[in-house]
Amino acid sequence: MARMQGRADAISPATIQTVIKAASASDSLKEESQLARARMMLERARWAAAAFARLDREASLRIAKAAADAGFAKAQLYADWAVKETGFGVAEHKKIKNELCSRGIFEHYRNEQLAGLKIDADRKIVELARPAGVVFALTPSTNPVSTVFFKIMIALLGRNAIIISPHPMAKACCVDAARCMADAAAAAGAPDGTVQVIEEPSIPLISALMSDPRTDVILATGGTPMVRAAYSSGNPAIGVGPSNVPVLVDATADLAKAAKRIVASKSFDNSVLCTNESVLIAEATIADKLLRHMQGEGAYLCSEEETERLRAYLFPGDKFSLKALGRDATTIAAEAGIRAPGKTRILLAPFDLPVPEEPFAREKLCPVLGFLKVPNAQRGIEAARALLRYSGGGHSAAIHSKDPRTILAFTAAVNVLRVAVNVPCSQGAAGFDTNLAPTMTIGTGFFGRSSIGENVGPQHLVNWTRIAYNKEASEAFGDYSGLEPWDVQAPDGTEGLELPMARTGRGDDELGEMRDEIRKVIIEELRSLFMGS
C-alpha cells in the first residue's frame, strides 16, 4: 500500500496536465466524430428524400406495404425482445401494438391520397403533394418497437426519409426493428438511405441531428424535457405533452361493462401507454357497486394504510419512482408491502381531494389507478377539470355514461382534444378501439403546448402546394388529368426540377452517381476530421 502511495505522489503536475489534455482531446475528437456521423446520415437521407419524392403513389404504397408486412411478421419477436431489454410491459400486449403499428397503420391509410395531384375543377384549384423531406424521430423506452414501426410507416406513406433515434434503454430491439423495415423497404424499391437508425444514441449526436437545417421535421415522443428540446432546436417539430387521463363513471353507465373496460385498459401493457386512465371518478350512488364489479375483474382496493404504503413507494421525494414504471400490479404491491391476491391486475388507491399535493392525482405509468368519489356527475366533471389543470392538458379523457348531456358537458369542461366514451381509453384515445386515427403520437394542441391537436399520422408529414386559378368565369381552368408532377417538361424541353433519381426506378448508372456523391461527402468529412483541412 505504501509503495503504491509513493508512486502516486511521484507523478508530476506536468504529467497530470498532459493526461488531462489528452483526455480532453480524445473527448473532443469523439464529439467531432459524432457530428461528422450526423452530417453524413443527414446527407444520405436528404438524397433519399429527394428521390423518394419523385415516386408515384403506387410505388410508395408498394414500399410501405413491404415494410408493414416485414414488421408484422416479427411482431412477437420484437415484443419479447422489448420486454426483456427494458423490463417494461407485457409481451402479449406489445405484440398487439406492433401489429397495429405495422400492417394496421398501412391498412388504415392505404386509400388516402398522400401523393400526386388533387384536382378540384369547380374551385379551379390543383393541389400537389410535397413530402416533408427528412424526418428525425425520437422514440421512447416504454413503447419502443411499436413507436419505431409507427414512425417509419407514416414517413414511408408520406414519401419521406427517416432517421430513428431509439431510447438508450431499448436501442438493441429498436435498431433491429428499424433495420427489418429498412431492408424490406429497400427491396421494394425505396431509395438507399430512406430508413436509417442510430445504433449508439448520444446527446451530441442527437443534438446535432435535431438542430441541423437538413432536418425538415422532428417527431418527438418521450419525456417533457426531450420534447421541449425538439421544439427549441430551431427546426419544425411535432411533439406531445404529458397525459393525466381522468375517467368519469356516472349513474347511467353500464357498470359491469365500465369496470371490465377500465381494468382492461389500465392493465394493458402494464399501463405504459400515455392514453391509459390515471384517476377514476365515480358518482357516490354507484361507486360501491362499480368497485365490486372492478374487483371481479382483478382490481385490488387498497385500505387506508395500504394506500399510504403505496404512496410512499410510488412517490419517494414526491416524484414518481421509475422502479414502478411498466411493472405489473402484483410486483408493485409486494414491493410496497401490500398483500394483494396473485391474480391482481390493477391497484386502486382512494383519495379525497383532486389537489396538486396529492400524488395519486398525477400521471402514473403503471397499473395503479387513483380513485375518487363525488356526490354527482357535475362534481365529477369539476374534479376532472381540476386534475387536468395540474397536468395532462390537451391529451385525453374518458367517460362511461349513456347520457349525451353529461358526455357533452364533460367534453366542454375538460381541456383535452379527445374524449373516449364507453371504451378502454388506452386503446380508444389512441384510435385502435375507436374510429379516431390510430397513432403512437398524440397531438395535445394549444392546451398542451403542442403544434398539432390531432392523432398524428402521415398527413402531417405532407405539404400541399396549391395551384389557384383566377376565379373569374372567363378564365379557363387547365386540364391536368393524367399528368405526373415530376415527369412533365416545359414545352421548350427544360426540366422543371433536377433531382438525383428518376421517378420510375433506380438504374445502375443512377445508383453509381448517388454513391459517388455520398463517397465524396464521407471523404470530405474524414479529411476535415483527421487532417484539419
N, C-alpha and C positions, 0 to 999 in steps of 0.2 A: 504493500500500500504506500509506504514511504517512498519507494523507488518511483512509483507512478506519479506521486505528487511532485517529486523533484523534476521529472520530465516535463510536467505541465508548467512548472514555474520557469523552466528553461526556455520556453517558447518566447521569442522576442516580439515586441509590439509591431515591428515591421512585418514579421511573418503573419501575424494575426490580420493586419490590414491587407496583406496580399491575398489571404484566404477569403476575406470579406469581399474584396474587389472581384475576385474570380467567381464567387458565388453570385454576386450581383450581375456580372457579365453573362453568366450562364442563364440566370432568370430572364435577363433582357433578350438574350438570343432565343430562348424558348418562346417568349411572348411574340417576338418578331416572326418566328416560325409559324405560330398560330395565326397571326394576322395575314401572313402570306397564304396560308392554307385557306382562310376565309375568302380572300380575294380570288383565289383560283376556283373555289367552289362556286362563287357567285358569277364569275366569268363563264364558267361552263354552263351554269343554269341560265344565264342570260341568252346564250346561243341556243340552248334547248328551247327556251320560251319563245324566241323569235321563230324558230322552225315549227314548233307546235301550233303557234297562232295561225299558220297557213294551212293546217289540216282542216278538212271539212267535217261536218257533223258525223257522218258515217264512220270516218276514220277515228275520230275522238271517242265515239261510243264503243268501237271495237277495242280500243286501248283500255278504256275504263272497265269494260266487261272482263277483259283478261285479268286485270289487277284484282277486280272484285272476286272472281272465281278462285284465284290463287289464295287470297286471304281467307275466303270462306272454307276452302278445303283444309286449312290448317288452324281453324278457329279453336279446336280443342287443344292442340299442341301449345299454342300461344297462351291460352287460358291457364293451363297447368304451369307453364313456364313463368308467367307473370306472378302467380301466387307464390311460387317457390322463390322467385328472386326478391320480391318486395315484402312478402308476408302479409299482404293485404287481400281481403275479399274472399270470394268463393269461386272456385274454378268453374263449376257448373253454370254460374250466372255470368262469369266473364265470357264463356263460350257463346252464350246468347248475345251478348253485346258485340262480340267480334263478328258474329254472323250478321247482325243487324247493321253494323257499320261497314260491312264489305258489300255483299250482294244486296242487302236490304236498302242501302243508300243508292246503289245503282238502279234497282227496280223502281224506287220512288221518283227518281229524276230522269229516267231514260227517255220519257216522252216530252220533257221540257226542252224548248229551243234555247240553247246556250251558245250556238254557233250559227254563222251565216247571216242572212238578211230577214228582217220582219218588214213586210210591205203593207202599208195602210193607204190604199188608193183614195179612200174617201177623205182622209185628212191630209193627203199628199205628203206623207212622211215615210221615209225609209230608215230603218234602224239597223246599224251594223254592229255585230258583237265584237268586242275587243277584250281579250283576256287581260287580267291584271298584270301578268308577267311572271315575276319571280316572287314566290311566296316563301316566307320564313316562318316555320311553325314550331312553337314550343309545346311540349306535351307533358302531362303530369304523371306522377307515380301511382296515383290512385286508380286511374282508368287508362293504363299505359297503351296497350296494343290497340284497343278499340278506338282511342283518340288518334293514334297513328294511322290506322285504317281510314277513319273518317276524314281526316285532313288530306290524305293522299287522294281519296276518292273525289272529294269536292274540287280539289285542284285539277285533277285529270278531266273531270266532267266540264270544267270551265276552260280547258286547254291551257293550263298554267304549268310552269315548272315549280317544284317544291323542294325545299331543304328542311329536313326534320331534325330538330334538336331534342332528343329524349331526356327525360329526367335522369340524373345520375343513378338513382336507386333502381331504375328499370331499364338501363341502357342496353343490356345484353338481349333481352327479349324484343325490345323495340328496334334495335339495329337489324336483327334478323328478320323481323316482320316487315320493316321498310324495304329491305333487300328482296324479300319474297315478292312484294308487289312491284318493285322496280324492275326485276328480271322479267316478270310476266308482261309488264307494260312495254318494255323494250322489245320483247319477242313479237309483240302485236303491232310494232311499228312506231313506238314512241321515240322521239329523238334522244340520242345519247345524253345523259345528264338531266333528264326530265325529273327523275326522283332520286334525290341524294339524302344521305343521313350522316350526321356527325357521330363518329364512333367513340370519341373521347370528349364529351362536353366540358368546357371550361368557361369561366367568367370572361376572360379576354376574348376568346373565340366568339362566344355568344354576343358580347357587346359589339364586336366588330361587324358581325353579320346583321345585327339589328340596326346599326347606325349607318351602314354603307348605303350610298344613294342607289346602288344597283339592286337593292332590295325594294320591291314595289309595294309589298304589304306584309305586315306581321300578323299571324294568327296566334294569339296568346291565350292559353288555357292553363291555369295554375293559381298560385297564391297571389294575393293582392300586391306585394312588392314587385313581383315579376311582371304583372300586368301593367303596373304604373311605369316600370322601366320601359316597357314596349311603347307606351303612349308618349314617353318623354324622349324617345330615340331620335326624333326628327323625321321618321318615316310614318306613312299611314299605318294604323294598327286597328285590329279588331280584337277587343279584349272583353273579359267577363268579370263581373263583380262577385262578391261572396253571396251565398244564399242563407236563408234562415226561415224555412218554409213553415208557416202556420197552417194547421188543418182544423177546420171547424166542423163539428158534427152537431146538427140541430135536431129538434124534436121530431121533425118529419122524416128523418133519414131511415133507410132500411139498416137497422143496427147490426144485424148479422153480416150483411154484405160489407158495410163500412168497416167493421172490425177485421174481417178477413183481408180486405184490400189494404188497410193501413199496416197491419202486421206484415203482410207480404212485401209491401213497398219498403218498410223500414228495415227489414231483414235482407232485402235483395242486395247481393254482393257486399254484405255487412255494412250497408249504408254509406258507401263511398261516392255514390252519385250525388252531385250537388243539388239535384231535384228532390232528394228524399225529405220526408216530413221531419221537422225539428221539434215542434210543440203541438200537442193535441189539446184542442179547446172543446169542451163538451158542455152542453146545457145541463144544468143540475138535475132536471127532471128525468133525464135518460142516462146520466153519467154512470150510475151503478150497473145498469143493465148492459151498457156498452162495454164496461170493464169486464163483466162476466163473459161476454162474447169474445173479447180480446184474449182473456186468459185461456179460453178454449182453443184459441188459435196459436198459443205458445208465448203470450206476453206474461211477464212476471211483474206484479205490482209491488214496488219496494215500500217497506214500512218507513216510518219517520226516521228511525235510527239508521236503517239501510240506505235511505236517501242521503243522509249526512255522510255516510261512508263513501257512497258513490260520488258525491260532490267533491269530497277530499281527494279521491283517486283520480277523477277525470280532470279536475281543475286545480292542480297544485300551483300555488303562487298566482291564482286567478287566471291561469292560461290553460287552454285545452292541452292535455297530455298526448303527445304523439304515440305513446305506448298503446293507447286505446284505438288509434286510427285504423279502421278497417278490420278490427278484431271481432270475433264472434261474441255473442251475449254471455255465454257460459264462462268464457275465459275472462271477460271483463268482470263478471260477478265474482268469480273466485279470487281474482287479484284485489278486488275491493273488499273482500271479506264477507261476501253475501252468499248464502247457501241457496242458490236457485236450482230448480229441477234441471236435469240433464238435457231435456228437450226444449229448454227456453230459447226462444228466437229473438225476443227483444226485451229490454228492461224499461219499465215505466217509472218515471221519477216525478212524483207530485210536488207542486209548489203553489204558493198562494198569490203572488203578485207578479205581473209582467213588467219588471223593472230592470234597468241595466245591471244593477248589482247582483241579480240572480243569474248564476252561471247556466242553469238549465233553460234559461230564456234565450240562449245563444245557439249558433250552429254547432252541431255535433256530428262529425263524420264517423259515426259508429252506431250500432243498434241500441241506442239509448234515446228514449222519447220523453221529453218533458210533458207533464200532464197538468192541466188547469181546468177547474170547474168554474162556470159562470152562471149567473141567475137566469139569463135569457140570451137569445140569439144576438140581440143588439149589443149587449155587453161583450159577447164573444167577438163580434166584429171590431169593437173598440180595442179589445185585447190584442187581436191580430194586427191591427194598425199600429199599436204601441210596439209590438215585437219587431215589426219591420222598420220602425223608426230608429231602432238601435243598430240593426244590420239586416242585409238581405233586400234592400230597396231595388226595385226593378226586376227582381228574379221571378219567383213563383210562389203561389199559394194554392191551397186545396180546400174543397168544401164537400161535405156529404149532406145532401138535402134534396127534397122533392119540391121545394117552394121557390119558384122563379124570382119572387120578390126578395127573398132572403139572399139568393145567389147573386142577384143584381146589386143589392145593397152592399154585400160583401165585396164584390168586384169593384164597385165605385169607391169604396173606402180605402182599400189596401193599395199601396203604391207598388204594384207589380205589373208585369206585362203578359203574364199567362196565369190563368186560374183553372186548375184541373177539377172537374166536377164528377163525383161518384166513380173515381178511378184511382188506382195507386199512383201517387204523384211522381214517384221516381221514374216510372215509365211513361206516365201521362204527359207531364210537362215537357219531357224530352221528345215527345212525338211518336213513341213506339206503341202506346195503347190508346192514342187519340189520333185525330186527323191533322194535328199540328205537324210541321215539317220535322222529320227525325233528325236529331243532332246530338253532338257531344260538345257543342259550344253554344251556350245560352246567352243571347244578347240581352243586356239589362237596361239598355236605353238611357235616357237622361236621368231617370230615377236612380239608376245605379252607376252613373258617371261613365257610361259606355257609349260608343258611337253607333251601335246597332241595337234595336229593340226586338228583333225577330229571332227565331231559332236560326242560327247561321247555316247557310247552305251554299252550293256552287254559284247561285245567282249573285252572291255578294262578292265573288271574285271575277265578275264580268262587268265591263263597262259597255255602254251602248252609245255609239256616235250616231247622231240623228241628222239625216238629210231632210231639210224642211223647205218645201216649195212655197212660192208666193200663193196665198190663198185666194187670190182673185180668180174667178171662173175662167177668165180669158187666158190664163197661164196654164198651158197643158202640163200634165204630170207624165214623167217618163216611164218607159216600160223596162222594169228591172227583172222580170221573170227569167229564170234560167241563168242569171249571172252569178259568178263566184267572185268575191271581192279580190282575191289575190291572183286570179287568172287574167283579169281584164287588163287591156292596154289602151292608152290613148291612141287616137286614130293615126298619129304620125309614128307610132311604134315605140315611143318611150315608155319605160316601165314606171308604174305608179309608185312602187316601193321596192327597194332592194333588201332581200333577206337571205340568210345563208343557205336555205334548202328549199327545194320545190315542194309545193303542196301535195303532189301526187305520190311522193315517196322519197327514199334516200338511196341514191345511186352510189356506186363505189367512188366515183370521182368526187362527188359532193361530200361523202364521209371523209375522204382523204384531205380535202381542203379544210374541213372543220377541225380535223385532228391536228393539221399543221398549225392552225390558228391557236388552238389550245396549247400545243407544244411551245409555240413562241411565248405565250403568256407565262407558262411554267418556267422556261429558261430565263425570262426577264426577272421573275420573282426570285429565282435562286441566285442569279447574278447580283441582284440588289441586296439579298440577304447575306451572302457569303463573301462578296467581293467589294461591297460598299460602293458600287457604281451603277 
